[in-house]
Amino acid sequence: MISGCTTFQVKVLEVKMQSSHTAMCHILVRFFKNCPKDNNTYSITLSSSKLSIAEKSFLSDDGTWHLIKEIDQVLAFDISVVMDTVHISSFEALYDDTELADFELRGEDGSVKVHKAVLAASSHVLKRMLSGSWRETKEGHVDVPGTSAQPLQHFKDYIYLRKLPNTGLEQVLLLASYYMIPQLEQKCVNKLVNSLTAQKTCDLLELAMKHKVNRLILAILEWVQNRGVEVKDMRSFFSSCTDNNCEELP
């Protein structure tokens, strides 16, 4: 427990590798708030000389375990963490308000009503847009091409309630990247990477490269390096793709 506000845990798992009939040790960590409803967000910087990890950052989340290292044996290792606290203004009381809502995020199949002040407080990109003489500011809405109403609703859910969905995170991640909301972007990356399969790795890497989401690219490469997914499985998936049409592996 750190300062009574958060919990940081380390877990070591022995995983038997079927391909080589050997065992590897997976070192995982998780970091979460003890009181999910407090008005703070917490981050830690993790370092370990024995594990060759330097200043790896984590945000407090839902208690998901994150793989930080895979090694062939564990004798002893060190981990040091430094925590930082940022106060978050709560906009929960305005979530269902329609009377004061003065702006719309418009997708291809619907729109989501929001408050300019909440958007401006959440993103300096949106603040600059809403406080300037942009066409969107005068018209009271912004069109978000290539996005449906559901990801926009998830985007609102995070800004007002700090909640994330279990599915459909890819579009939320792109919104976070475009509007430069690093905490939302990092939380989406963490959840996406921790559920990767060989096919998802390839698909997600393509998405990250296409939209230049560097945070996701680096997280995927680190996941592969730590053998969260096997390169041979990714190779098998790529080999099943012909003429840009990929069949899902069994």
PyRosetta script that sets phi, psi and omega in degrees:
from pyrosetta import init, pose_from_sequence

init()
pose = pose_from_sequence("MISGCTTFQVKVLEVKMQSSHTAMCHILVRFFKNCPKDNNTYSITLSSSKLSIAEKSFLSDDGTWHLIKEIDQVLAFDISVVMDTVHISSFEALYDDTELADFELRGEDGSVKVHKAVLAASSHVLKRMLSGSWRETKEGHVDVPGTSAQPLQHFKDYIYLRKLPNTGLEQVLLLASYYMIPQLEQKCVNKLVNSLTAQKTCDLLELAMKHKVNRLILAILEWVQNRGVEVKDMRSFFSSCTDNNCEELP")
pose.set_psi(1, 136.8)
pose.set_omega(1, -178.9)
pose.set_phi(2, -114.9)
pose.set_psi(2, 115.8)
pose.set_omega(2, 176.9)
pose.set_phi(3, 56.8)
pose.set_psi(3, 18.8)
pose.set_omega(3, -179.9)
pose.set_phi(4, 74.4)
pose.set_psi(4, -5.3)
pose.set_omega(4, -174.4)
pose.set_phi(5, -98.3)
pose.set_psi(5, -33.0)
pose.set_omega(5, -174.3)
pose.set_phi(6, -134.4)
pose.set_psi(6, 166.0)
pose.set_omega(6, 175.7)
pose.set_phi(7, -125.9)
pose.set_psi(7, 131.9)
pose.set_omega(7, 175.7)
pose.set_phi(8, -119.6)
pose.set_psi(8, 126.6)
pose.set_omega(8, -177.2)
pose.set_phi(9, -130.4)
pose.set_psi(9, 149.8)
pose.set_omega(9, 177.8)
pose.set_phi(10, -123.3)
pose.set_psi(10, 138.8)
pose.set_omega(10, 179.2)
pose.set_phi(11, -136.3)
pose.set_psi(11, 138.8)
pose.set_omega(11, 177.4)
pose.set_phi(12, -116.8)
pose.set_psi(12, 124.9)
pose.set_omega(12, -179.9)
pose.set_phi(13, -118.4)
pose.set_psi(13, 138.3)
pose.set_omega(13, 173.8)
pose.set_phi(14, -95.1)
pose.set_psi(14, 121.3)
pose.set_omega(14, -176.1)
pose.set_phi(15, -117.4)
pose.set_psi(15, 123.2)
pose.set_omega(15, 178.9)
pose.set_phi(16, -83.1)
pose.set_psi(16, 128.5)
pose.set_omega(16, -178.9)
pose.set_phi(17, -92.5)
pose.set_psi(17, 115.8)
pose.set_omega(17, -177.0)
pose.set_phi(18, -65.8)
pose.set_psi(18, -33.0)
pose.set_omega(18, -175.4)
pose.set_phi(19, -68.8)
pose.set_psi(19, -35.2)
pose.set_omega(19, -175.6)
pose.set_phi(20, -115.9)
pose.set_psi(20, -0.9)
pose.set_omega(20, -180.0)
pose.set_phi(21, 57.4)
pose.set_psi(21, 32.5)
pose.set_omega(21, 176.5)
pose.set_phi(22, -120.3)
pose.set_psi(22, 172.0)
pose.set_omega(22, 179.5)
pose.set_phi(23, -116.7)
pose.set_psi(23, 140.3)
pose.set_omega(23, 176.2)
pose.set_phi(24, -120.0)
pose.set_psi(24, 153.1)
pose.set_omega(24, 178.1)
pose.set_phi(25, -104.1)
pose.set_psi(25, 122.9)
pose.set_omega(25, 176.3)
pose.set_phi(26, -99.6)
pose.set_psi(26, 126.1)
pose.set_omega(26, 177.6)
pose.set_phi(27, -104.0)
pose.set_psi(27, 120.4)
pose.set_omega(27, -176.3)
pose.set_phi(28, -121.8)
pose.set_psi(28, 152.8)
pose.set_omega(28, 176.0)
pose.set_phi(29, -134.9)
pose.set_psi(29, 157.5)
pose.set_omega(29, 170.0)
pose.set_phi(30, -144.4)
pose.set_psi(30, 152.9)
pose.set_omega(30, -173.0)
pose.set_phi(31, -145.2)
pose.set_psi(31, 117.5)
pose.set_omega(31, -175.3)
pose.set_phi(32, -145.9)
pose.set_psi(32, 159.1)
pose.set_omega(32, 178.7)
pose.set_phi(33, -76.8)
pose.set_psi(33, 142.6)
pose.set_omega(33, 176.0)
pose.set_phi(34, -76.5)
pose.set_psi(34, -27.7)
pose.set_omega(34, 176.5)
pose.set_phi(35, -124.6)
pose.set_psi(35, 96.8)
pose.set_omega(35, -174.4)
pose.set_phi(36, -57.6)
pose.set_psi(36, -21.9)
pose.set_omega(36, -174.6)
pose.set_phi(37, -93.6)
pose.set_psi(37, 3.6)
pose.set_omega(37, 178.4)
pose.set_phi(38, -72.0)
pose.set_psi(38, 157.8)
pose.set_omega(38, -172.9)
pose.set_phi(39, -91.4)
pose.set_psi(39, 39.1)
pose.set_omega(39, 177.8)
pose.set_phi(40, -130.6)
pose.set_psi(40, 150.8)
pose.set_omega(40, 167.7)
pose.set_phi(41, -115.4)
pose.set_psi(41, 146.8)
pose.set_omega(41, -174.2)
pose.set_phi(42, -123.5)
pose.set_psi(42, 144.0)
pose.set_omega(42, 175.1)
pose.set_phi(43, -133.6)
pose.set_psi(43, 151.3)
pose.set_omega(43, 175.0)
pose.set_phi(44, -128.6)
pose.set_psi(44, 150.8)
pose.set_omega(44, 171.6)
pose.set_phi(45, -111.4)
pose.set_psi(45, 119.7)
pose.set_omega(45, -173.6)
pose.set_phi(46, -107.9)
pose.set_psi(46, 135.2)
pose.set_omega(46, 177.4)
pose.set_phi(47, -137.4)
pose.set_psi(47, 152.2)
pose.set_omega(47, 176.7)
pose.set_phi(48, -155.6)
pose.set_psi(48, 118.8)
pose.set_omega(48, 178.8)
pose.set_phi(49, -71.7)
pose.set_psi(49, -38.2)
pose.set_omega(49, -179.3)
pose.set_phi(50, -67.1)
pose.set_psi(50, -33.7)
pose.set_omega(50, -178.0)
pose.set_phi(51, -96.6)
pose.set_psi(51, 1.9)
pose.set_omega(51, -179.8)
pose.set_phi(52, 57.5)
pose.set_psi(52, 46.8)
pose.set_omega(52, 177.5)
pose.set_phi(53, -116.8)
pose.set_psi(53, 128.1)
pose.set_omega(53, -178.0)
pose.set_phi(54, -124.5)
pose.set_psi(54, 113.9)
pose.set_omega(54, 171.4)
pose.set_phi(55, 51.3)
pose.set_psi(55, 56.7)
pose.set_omega(55, 175.2)
pose.set_phi(56, -88.1)
pose.set_psi(56, 130.0)
pose.set_omega(56, -172.9)
pose.set_phi(57, -98.9)
pose.set_psi(57, 143.5)
pose.set_omega(57, 174.9)
pose.set_phi(58, -136.7)
pose.set_psi(58, 142.3)
pose.set_omega(58, 172.4)
pose.set_phi(59, -102.4)
pose.set_psi(59, 147.9)
pose.set_omega(59, 175.6)
pose.set_phi(60, -61.1)
pose.set_psi(60, 133.9)
pose.set_omega(60, -176.4)
pose.set_phi(61, -137.1)
pose.set_psi(61, -149.2)
pose.set_omega(61, -175.3)
pose.set_phi(62, -87.8)
pose.set_psi(62, 13.2)
pose.set_omega(62, 179.2)
pose.set_phi(63, 92.4)
pose.set_psi(63, 17.4)
pose.set_omega(63, 178.2)
pose.set_phi(64, -67.5)
pose.set_psi(64, 139.3)
pose.set_omega(64, 175.3)
pose.set_phi(65, -80.0)
pose.set_psi(65, 134.4)
pose.set_omega(65, -179.4)
pose.set_phi(66, -116.5)
pose.set_psi(66, 127.3)
pose.set_omega(66, 176.9)
pose.set_phi(67, -74.6)
pose.set_psi(67, 124.1)
pose.set_omega(67, 179.2)
pose.set_phi(68, -111.2)
pose.set_psi(68, -19.8)
pose.set_omega(68, -178.6)
pose.set_phi(69, -163.5)
pose.set_psi(69, 145.0)
pose.set_omega(69, 172.5)
pose.set_phi(70, -124.0)
pose.set_psi(70, 122.5)
pose.set_omega(70, -179.2)
pose.set_phi(71, -134.6)
pose.set_psi(71, 161.7)
pose.set_omega(71, -175.4)
pose.set_phi(72, -78.4)
pose.set_psi(72, -23.5)
pose.set_omega(72, 175.2)
pose.set_phi(73, -157.1)
pose.set_psi(73, 152.4)
pose.set_omega(73, -180.0)
pose.set_phi(74, -115.6)
pose.set_psi(74, 117.2)
pose.set_omega(74, 174.2)
pose.set_phi(75, -103.7)
pose.set_psi(75, -60.1)
pose.set_omega(75, 175.7)
pose.set_phi(76, -160.7)
pose.set_psi(76, 145.8)
pose.set_omega(76, 177.2)
pose.set_phi(77, -149.5)
pose.set_psi(77, 160.2)
pose.set_omega(77, -179.1)
pose.set_phi(78, -113.7)
pose.set_psi(78, 147.9)
pose.set_omega(78, 173.2)
pose.set_phi(79, -140.5)
pose.set_psi(79, 128.4)
pose.set_omega(79, 174.3)
pose.set_phi(80, -120.7)
pose.set_psi(80, 141.0)
pose.set_omega(80, 179.9)
pose.set_phi(81, -131.4)
pose.set_psi(81, 144.0)
pose.set_omega(81, 174.4)
pose.set_phi(82, -124.0)
pose.set_psi(82, 125.0)
pose.set_omega(82, -175.7)
pose.set_phi(83, -101.9)
pose.set_psi(83, 144.2)
pose.set_omega(83, 175.7)
pose.set_phi(84, -126.6)
pose.set_psi(84, 145.4)
pose.set_omega(84, -177.3)
pose.set_phi(85, -121.1)
pose.set_psi(85, 133.2)
pose.set_omega(85, 177.1)
pose.set_phi(86, -127.3)
pose.set_psi(86, 127.5)
pose.set_omega(86, 179.0)
pose.set_phi(87, -75.0)
pose.set_psi(87, 135.2)
pose.set_omega(87, 179.8)
pose.set_phi(88, -112.9)
pose.set_psi(88, 127.9)
pose.set_omega(88, 174.0)
pose.set_phi(89, -72.6)
pose.set_psi(89, 133.6)
pose.set_omega(89, -178.5)
pose.set_phi(90, -93.1)
pose.set_psi(90, 128.1)
pose.set_omega(90, 178.1)
pose.set_phi(91, -112.6)
pose.set_psi(91, 20.8)
pose.set_omega(91, -176.0)
pose.set_phi(92, -59.4)
pose.set_psi(92, -37.0)
pose.set_omega(92, -177.7)
pose.set_phi(93, -64.3)
pose.set_psi(93, -21.5)
pose.set_omega(93, -178.6)
pose.set_phi(94, -96.4)
pose.set_psi(94, -2.5)
pose.set_omega(94, -171.7)
pose.set_phi(95, -57.9)
pose.set_psi(95, -46.6)
pose.set_omega(95, -177.1)
pose.set_phi(96, -93.7)
pose.set_psi(96, 2.6)
pose.set_omega(96, -178.1)
pose.set_phi(97, -72.4)
pose.set_psi(97, 131.2)
pose.set_omega(97, 175.7)
pose.set_phi(98, -115.5)
pose.set_psi(98, -21.0)
pose.set_omega(98, -177.3)
pose.set_phi(99, -66.8)
pose.set_psi(99, -40.4)
pose.set_omega(99, -177.5)
pose.set_phi(100, -96.8)
pose.set_psi(100, -7.8)
pose.set_omega(100, 178.5)
pose.set_phi(101, -62.6)
pose.set_psi(101, 126.1)
pose.set_omega(101, -172.2)
pose.set_phi(102, -127.8)
pose.set_psi(102, 18.6)
pose.set_omega(102, -179.0)
pose.set_phi(103, -155.3)
pose.set_psi(103, 157.4)
pose.set_omega(103, 179.0)
pose.set_phi(104, -131.3)
pose.set_psi(104, 139.5)
pose.set_omega(104, 167.2)
pose.set_phi(105, -99.9)
pose.set_psi(105, 117.7)
pose.set_omega(105, -173.4)
pose.set_phi(106, -107.6)
pose.set_psi(106, 123.6)
pose.set_omega(106, 173.5)
pose.set_phi(107, -99.0)
pose.set_psi(107, -172.5)
pose.set_omega(107, -176.8)
pose.set_phi(108, -74.6)
pose.set_psi(108, -19.9)
pose.set_omega(108, -177.1)
pose.set_phi(109, -127.5)
pose.set_psi(109, 15.2)
pose.set_omega(109, 179.5)
pose.set_phi(110, 163.2)
pose.set_psi(110, 178.2)
pose.set_omega(110, -177.0)
pose.set_phi(111, -134.9)
pose.set_psi(111, 165.1)
pose.set_omega(111, 179.6)
pose.set_phi(112, -129.0)
pose.set_psi(112, 127.0)
pose.set_omega(112, 179.6)
pose.set_phi(113, -82.3)
pose.set_psi(113, 135.5)
pose.set_omega(113, -178.9)
pose.set_phi(114, -142.1)
pose.set_psi(114, -180.0)
pose.set_omega(114, 178.4)
pose.set_phi(115, -112.9)
pose.set_psi(115, 132.3)
pose.set_omega(115, -179.7)
pose.set_phi(116, -55.7)
pose.set_psi(116, -42.3)
pose.set_omega(116, -176.7)
pose.set_phi(117, -62.6)
pose.set_psi(117, -37.4)
pose.set_omega(117, 179.8)
pose.set_phi(118, -69.3)
pose.set_psi(118, -43.2)
pose.set_omega(118, 177.3)
pose.set_phi(119, -61.1)
pose.set_psi(119, -44.8)
pose.set_omega(119, -178.0)
pose.set_phi(120, -63.9)
pose.set_psi(120, -35.1)
pose.set_omega(120, 179.7)
pose.set_phi(121, -74.5)
pose.set_psi(121, -18.6)
pose.set_omega(121, -175.2)
pose.set_phi(122, -95.4)
pose.set_psi(122, -22.9)
pose.set_omega(122, -174.3)
pose.set_phi(123, -150.5)
pose.set_psi(123, 126.6)
pose.set_omega(123, 178.5)
pose.set_phi(124, -69.7)
pose.set_psi(124, -23.8)
pose.set_omega(124, 175.4)
pose.set_phi(125, -66.8)
pose.set_psi(125, -47.5)
pose.set_omega(125, 178.3)
pose.set_phi(126, -66.9)
pose.set_psi(126, -36.0)
pose.set_omega(126, 178.4)
pose.set_phi(127, -62.2)
pose.set_psi(127, -43.0)
pose.set_omega(127, 179.9)
pose.set_phi(128, -65.6)
pose.set_psi(128, -38.5)
pose.set_omega(128, 180.0)
pose.set_phi(129, -67.7)
pose.set_psi(129, -44.1)
pose.set_omega(129, -174.3)
pose.set_phi(130, -76.9)
pose.set_psi(130, -23.2)
pose.set_omega(130, -179.1)
pose.set_phi(131, -95.3)
pose.set_psi(131, -0.9)
pose.set_omega(131, -179.3)
pose.set_phi(132, -102.0)
pose.set_psi(132, -163.3)
pose.set_omega(132, -177.8)
pose.set_phi(133, -103.8)
pose.set_psi(133, 33.0)
pose.set_omega(133, -179.6)
pose.set_phi(134, -68.4)
pose.set_psi(134, 153.2)
pose.set_omega(134, 179.0)
pose.set_phi(135, -59.3)
pose.set_psi(135, -39.1)
pose.set_omega(135, -178.0)
pose.set_phi(136, -61.0)
pose.set_psi(136, -37.1)
pose.set_omega(136, -179.5)
pose.set_phi(137, -63.8)
pose.set_psi(137, -42.0)
pose.set_omega(137, -178.8)
pose.set_phi(138, -70.5)
pose.set_psi(138, -36.2)
pose.set_omega(138, -176.5)
pose.set_phi(139, -83.8)
pose.set_psi(139, -14.1)
pose.set_omega(139, 177.1)
pose.set_phi(140, 80.8)
pose.set_psi(140, 15.6)
pose.set_omega(140, 177.4)
pose.set_phi(141, -157.9)
pose.set_psi(141, 162.1)
pose.set_omega(141, 173.0)
pose.set_phi(142, -131.1)
pose.set_psi(142, 132.2)
pose.set_omega(142, 176.5)
pose.set_phi(143, -86.0)
pose.set_psi(143, 129.0)
pose.set_omega(143, 179.7)
pose.set_phi(144, -110.3)
pose.set_psi(144, 95.5)
pose.set_omega(144, -175.5)
pose.set_phi(145, -65.3)
pose.set_psi(145, 146.4)
pose.set_omega(145, 177.1)
pose.set_phi(146, 75.2)
pose.set_psi(146, 12.0)
pose.set_omega(146, -177.3)
pose.set_phi(147, -129.4)
pose.set_psi(147, 138.3)
pose.set_omega(147, 176.5)
pose.set_phi(148, -93.3)
pose.set_psi(148, 176.8)
pose.set_omega(148, -177.2)
pose.set_phi(149, -68.0)
pose.set_psi(149, -30.8)
pose.set_omega(149, -175.9)
pose.set_phi(150, -63.7)
pose.set_psi(150, -48.6)
pose.set_omega(150, 175.6)
pose.set_phi(151, -60.6)
pose.set_psi(151, -33.7)
pose.set_omega(151, 177.4)
pose.set_phi(152, -66.3)
pose.set_psi(152, -36.0)
pose.set_omega(152, 176.3)
pose.set_phi(153, -66.6)
pose.set_psi(153, -41.1)
pose.set_omega(153, 176.2)
pose.set_phi(154, -63.0)
pose.set_psi(154, -37.6)
pose.set_omega(154, 177.4)
pose.set_phi(155, -61.3)
pose.set_psi(155, -44.8)
pose.set_omega(155, 177.0)
pose.set_phi(156, -64.1)
pose.set_psi(156, -42.0)
pose.set_omega(156, -179.6)
pose.set_phi(157, -56.1)
pose.set_psi(157, -40.0)
pose.set_omega(157, -179.7)
pose.set_phi(158, -71.7)
pose.set_psi(158, -44.8)
pose.set_omega(158, -176.7)
pose.set_phi(159, -62.2)
pose.set_psi(159, -40.0)
pose.set_omega(159, -176.8)
pose.set_phi(160, -90.3)
pose.set_psi(160, -38.7)
pose.set_omega(160, -170.5)
pose.set_phi(161, -116.5)
pose.set_psi(161, -6.9)
pose.set_omega(161, -175.8)
pose.set_phi(162, 59.5)
pose.set_psi(162, 37.1)
pose.set_omega(162, 178.0)
pose.set_phi(163, -110.8)
pose.set_psi(163, 144.4)
pose.set_omega(163, 176.9)
pose.set_phi(164, -122.7)
pose.set_psi(164, 144.8)
pose.set_omega(164, 177.3)
pose.set_phi(165, -77.1)
pose.set_psi(165, 165.5)
pose.set_omega(165, 176.5)
pose.set_phi(166, -86.8)
pose.set_psi(166, -19.3)
pose.set_omega(166, 178.7)
pose.set_phi(167, -131.1)
pose.set_psi(167, 165.7)
pose.set_omega(167, 177.7)
pose.set_phi(168, 72.2)
pose.set_psi(168, 24.6)
pose.set_omega(168, -176.8)
pose.set_phi(169, -72.9)
pose.set_psi(169, -22.8)
pose.set_omega(169, -176.4)
pose.set_phi(170, -58.5)
pose.set_psi(170, -46.9)
pose.set_omega(170, -179.1)
pose.set_phi(171, -69.5)
pose.set_psi(171, -34.8)
pose.set_omega(171, 176.3)
pose.set_phi(172, -64.5)
pose.set_psi(172, -39.8)
pose.set_omega(172, 177.5)
pose.set_phi(173, -60.4)
pose.set_psi(173, -43.8)
pose.set_omega(173, 179.9)
pose.set_phi(174, -63.5)
pose.set_psi(174, -38.1)
pose.set_omega(174, 176.7)
pose.set_phi(175, -65.0)
pose.set_psi(175, -42.5)
pose.set_omega(175, 179.3)
pose.set_phi(176, -63.4)
pose.set_psi(176, -39.2)
pose.set_omega(176, 179.3)
pose.set_phi(177, -68.4)
pose.set_psi(177, -44.0)
pose.set_omega(177, -177.5)
pose.set_phi(178, -65.3)
pose.set_psi(178, -42.0)
pose.set_omega(178, -178.2)
pose.set_phi(179, -93.1)
pose.set_psi(179, 7.4)
pose.set_omega(179, 174.2)
pose.set_phi(180, 55.0)
pose.set_psi(180, 63.2)
pose.set_omega(180, 173.7)
pose.set_phi(181, -115.6)
pose.set_psi(181, 86.8)
pose.set_omega(181, -169.5)
pose.set_phi(182, -60.7)
pose.set_psi(182, -35.3)
pose.set_omega(182, -179.3)
pose.set_phi(183, -66.6)
pose.set_psi(183, -42.6)
pose.set_omega(183, 176.9)
pose.set_phi(184, -65.5)
pose.set_psi(184, -42.1)
pose.set_omega(184, 178.9)
pose.set_phi(185, -59.4)
pose.set_psi(185, -45.5)
pose.set_omega(185, -178.4)
pose.set_phi(186, -66.1)
pose.set_psi(186, -39.7)
pose.set_omega(186, 179.4)
pose.set_phi(187, -65.6)
pose.set_psi(187, -39.4)
pose.set_omega(187, 176.3)
pose.set_phi(188, -64.1)
pose.set_psi(188, -44.3)
pose.set_omega(188, 179.0)
pose.set_phi(189, -59.4)
pose.set_psi(189, -46.0)
pose.set_omega(189, -179.1)
pose.set_phi(190, -59.3)
pose.set_psi(190, -45.7)
pose.set_omega(190, -177.8)
pose.set_phi(191, -68.9)
pose.set_psi(191, -38.4)
pose.set_omega(191, -179.9)
pose.set_phi(192, -67.9)
pose.set_psi(192, -45.2)
pose.set_omega(192, -175.8)
pose.set_phi(193, -68.5)
pose.set_psi(193, -33.6)
pose.set_omega(193, -177.1)
pose.set_phi(194, -75.2)
pose.set_psi(194, -2.6)
pose.set_omega(194, 177.2)
pose.set_phi(195, -122.8)
pose.set_psi(195, 26.7)
pose.set_omega(195, -174.6)
pose.set_phi(196, -76.5)
pose.set_psi(196, 140.9)
pose.set_omega(196, 165.9)
pose.set_phi(197, -116.9)
pose.set_psi(197, 177.9)
pose.set_omega(197, -179.7)
pose.set_phi(198, -58.9)
pose.set_psi(198, -46.9)
pose.set_omega(198, -178.6)
pose.set_phi(199, -67.6)
pose.set_psi(199, -42.9)
pose.set_omega(199, 179.3)
pose.set_phi(200, -62.2)
pose.set_psi(200, -35.4)
pose.set_omega(200, 178.8)
pose.set_phi(201, -61.2)
pose.set_psi(201, -46.0)
pose.set_omega(201, 180.0)
pose.set_phi(202, -64.9)
pose.set_psi(202, -45.2)
pose.set_omega(202, -179.3)
pose.set_phi(203, -64.3)
pose.set_psi(203, -42.9)
pose.set_omega(203, -177.2)
pose.set_phi(204, -70.6)
pose.set_psi(204, -35.6)
pose.set_omega(204, 177.4)
pose.set_phi(205, -65.5)
pose.set_psi(205, -39.2)
pose.set_omega(205, 176.9)
pose.set_phi(206, -62.6)
pose.set_psi(206, -43.2)
pose.set_omega(206, 178.1)
pose.set_phi(207, -61.6)
pose.set_psi(207, -44.7)
pose.set_omega(207, -178.1)
pose.set_phi(208, -64.7)
pose.set_psi(208, -40.6)
pose.set_omega(208, 179.6)
pose.set_phi(209, -68.3)
pose.set_psi(209, -41.4)
pose.set_omega(209, -178.2)
pose.set_phi(210, -62.1)
pose.set_psi(210, -41.5)
pose.set_omega(210, -175.4)
pose.set_phi(211, -101.8)
pose.set_psi(211, 6.1)
pose.set_omega(211, 176.4)
pose.set_phi(212, 56.3)
pose.set_psi(212, 47.2)
pose.set_omega(212, 176.4)
pose.set_phi(213, -91.7)
pose.set_psi(213, 85.7)
pose.set_omega(213, -172.8)
pose.set_phi(214, -61.8)
pose.set_psi(214, -34.7)
pose.set_omega(214, 179.9)
pose.set_phi(215, -60.7)
pose.set_psi(215, -39.6)
pose.set_omega(215, 179.1)
pose.set_phi(216, -73.2)
pose.set_psi(216, -40.3)
pose.set_omega(216, 178.5)
pose.set_phi(217, -57.3)
pose.set_psi(217, -48.6)
pose.set_omega(217, -178.4)
pose.set_phi(218, -65.1)
pose.set_psi(218, -38.1)
pose.set_omega(218, 179.7)
pose.set_phi(219, -66.2)
pose.set_psi(219, -39.2)
pose.set_omega(219, 178.2)
pose.set_phi(220, -65.9)
pose.set_psi(220, -45.9)
pose.set_omega(220, -179.9)
pose.set_phi(221, -61.7)
pose.set_psi(221, -39.1)
pose.set_omega(221, 178.2)
pose.set_phi(222, -67.3)
pose.set_psi(222, -38.5)
pose.set_omega(222, 178.5)
pose.set_phi(223, -62.9)
pose.set_psi(223, -43.1)
pose.set_omega(223, 178.5)
pose.set_phi(224, -67.4)
pose.set_psi(224, -41.7)
pose.set_omega(224, 179.1)
pose.set_phi(225, -60.3)
pose.set_psi(225, -37.6)
pose.set_omega(225, 178.0)
pose.set_phi(226, -83.5)
pose.set_psi(226, 6.1)
pose.set_omega(226, 176.8)
pose.set_phi(227, 62.0)
pose.set_psi(227, 35.1)
pose.set_omega(227, 170.5)
pose.set_phi(228, -65.7)
pose.set_psi(228, -27.2)
pose.set_omega(228, 171.0)
pose.set_phi(229, -138.4)
pose.set_psi(229, 142.4)
pose.set_omega(229, -175.8)
pose.set_phi(230, -80.4)
pose.set_psi(230, 137.7)
pose.set_omega(230, 178.4)
pose.set_phi(231, -62.4)
pose.set_psi(231, -36.6)
pose.set_omega(231, -179.0)
pose.set_phi(232, -63.0)
pose.set_psi(232, -33.5)
pose.set_omega(232, 177.6)
pose.set_phi(233, -70.7)
pose.set_psi(233, -36.9)
pose.set_omega(233, 175.7)
pose.set_phi(234, -65.8)
pose.set_psi(234, -39.8)
pose.set_omega(234, 178.7)
pose.set_phi(235, -62.4)
pose.set_psi(235, -39.9)
pose.set_omega(235, 178.5)
pose.set_phi(236, -63.1)
pose.set_psi(236, -38.5)
pose.set_omega(236, 178.9)
pose.set_phi(237, -66.9)
pose.set_psi(237, -45.2)
pose.set_omega(237, 179.2)
pose.set_phi(238, -60.7)
pose.set_psi(238, -38.0)
pose.set_omega(238, -178.5)
pose.set_phi(239, -69.8)
pose.set_psi(239, -19.8)
pose.set_omega(239, 178.7)
pose.set_phi(240, -83.4)
pose.set_psi(240, -6.5)
pose.set_omega(240, -178.7)
pose.set_phi(241, -90.5)
pose.set_psi(241, 123.5)
pose.set_omega(241, 176.9)
pose.set_phi(242, -130.2)
pose.set_psi(242, 134.9)
pose.set_omega(242, 179.3)
pose.set_phi(243, 53.7)
pose.set_psi(243, 37.7)
pose.set_omega(243, 178.5)
pose.set_phi(244, 64.8)
pose.set_psi(244, 15.1)
pose.set_omega(244, 175.0)
pose.set_phi(245, -111.0)
pose.set_psi(245, 115.9)
pose.set_omega(245, -174.7)
pose.set_phi(246, -107.0)
pose.set_psi(246, 131.6)
pose.set_omega(246, 175.4)
pose.set_phi(247, -96.4)
pose.set_psi(247, 137.2)
pose.set_omega(247, -178.5)
pose.set_phi(248, -69.4)
pose.set_psi(248, 134.2)
pose.set_omega(248, 179.9)
pose.set_phi(249, -72.8)
pose.set_psi(249, 148.2)
pose.set_omega(249, 178.0)
pose.set_phi(250, -68.5)
pose.dump_pdb("model.pdb")
